[in-house]
Each structure stands twice: as C-alpha cells, then as structure tokens.
Amino acid sequence: MDFELILKEIKSNLISLFGEKWHNLKEESKKDIDQFLESSKFKLERWTELLANGDLDLEEYEWLIKSQKDLMVMQTLHSSGVNKISLGHFKNKMIKTMINVVKTIIF
C-alpha cells in the first residue's frame, strides 16, 4: 500500500470538493486542507494500513475518520463568513470524500 499516493488522491479530491462549493476560495483552501492532512497524517496512515490488512472493517475505519472532524479548522471558510451549519455539512462531505477515496484504492 502506497499511503503517499492515497494522501495525494485525498488532497486532490478535497480541493476539488472545495472548489465546487466555493470556487472563489479554492486556492486559499489548499492551506487549510494541507494543515488538516498534516495534523492527521500519522493516524490516517495507521488506520488505512489496518483497513488494508483487514485488521479494521470499513465501519470502524469510518468511525475513526469521523473522529478527526474537529481537526478540520477550515479557517478560510470561517474568515469568509460561512456559517457553522454550512461548515459542518462541508466537513461531513470531506469525511465522506476521504472514505470514498480510500475505499476505491484499497478495495
């Protein structure tokens, strides 16, 4: 399993997701996404490896990924006046996107 490839794919998908919703902030969002992925990288790599090896099932993996939601600061959106409800919905989409990328690559 090449985790760097998975991380690169996650980042690409998250930036695209961000651009779909807030096109004018797409470039600024890269810093927020990088910061989140960097702060979660060790855990994400460990959990993804456990999933790939069959030591975690998909439901457990999803739960662990969701536990990282509070680390998604998304300062760009907050500074731009995006309300907390929209921010929460977007974070949920980010988590779903991350899980889908991993499922596609591993399974």
Secondary structure, DSSP 8 states (H G I E B T S, - for coil): --HHHHHHHHHHHHHHHHHHH-GGGHHHHHHHHHHHHHHHHHHHHHHHHHHHTTSS-HHHHHHHHHTTGGG---HHHHHTT--HHHHHHHHHHHHHHHHHHHHHHH-
